[in-house]
Amino acid sequence: MSMTDQPPLTPSFADYMDGETARVQRVQLEIIEHADRSVLRITLPDGGVPIDWPLADLRLIPDQADKKAAVLGQAGDNPARVVVSDTDLAARLTAVCPNLKRRHKDPNVLKRLAVLSAGAVASVALIIFVLVPVMADQLALMLPARGEKALGDTTFEQIRQALTENTEYGLPLCDAPDGLVALNKMLDRLNPGTDFPYEINLHVLDHEMVNAFALPGGHIVLFRGLLKDATSPEEVAGVLGHEMGHVDHRDPTRLALRSAGSVGVLGLLLGDFAGGAAVLFLTERLIQAQYSRGAEADSDTYAHALLGQVGLPTAPMGDFFLRLGGDNTDEDTSLLSHLASHPDLKGRAQAAVDADQVGEVYTPVLSVTEWRDLQNICDS
Ligand SMILES: [Zn+2]
């Protein structure tokens, strides 16, 4: 049966993406028959020169998210796509396009990235660096406390898994009983000055990195390395106050949503990128927790006020920052500590000293024995 036996295709409409901009255009489709070279004519709404795709070059693009629509492209590397939702039109195209079902060569991930034109890369960058953050910030405002808590619970377990080879249980939580008593005493000292929509869930993880970070929904994680590195419980209280500041400002929730959004966009684009690599990427983002300079300064200010309110000095927090800045001998090079990531540790240290309302005379946050118990919370 030759193509001329087919009744003419009445003009139909479809969605068209040029593969270079994020724009979706409603286009008109027609089959124009020539003796030697019949084409699918795509007429853009702007009334410019129509685009002709030879019918012999048309390919059905597999593995697209929308199973109900037929997604068409051209053989080769042209990133443009036509999405045909009209089933009659899709059937007609199947009938007239000889090579439609021929396997569309599916370049591997790197190749796929390589063939993205500069324009496509720019639009993906726009999505990841502009749209996702804006949407994440909006979403963070709408997310109820319960949702934040669930997000935090999940990411905490992912982090425990990512930080250890022990895939069955994840990185151990430190829970020596005397240490937990001391930890809770410290938290109780700071808590009356706070007003969170959820309980603070404070954990110590058995890891040597000198680090602490907050997760969505009130989780705060201290690493064993930080407790060992601190020279007084007031230094740890300062770090805890800082992380409570992040919780109060909901910085971890926005960060988690942004990271998850970026991972989602990359996953849509690259397909096989999803899975382990994506989770690891998300985990690293949360552990490093590189917030803006402004967000870090705000959390420091929060900590200064909180410590002052409960009668604790802020100068030790400054000492701790100075020591962090001094030794850059972090053994674990694959992860960068949230606390050390700030470029201006000296400035932060000075601000902590300047903010001190308490001085030398105060009720210590822990007794000498309790402090020792806290430092040894991972020995059980
Ligand atoms: Zn911070």
Residues whose N, C-alpha, C, O or C-beta is under 5 A from the ligand:
A	BS01	ZN	E296 S299
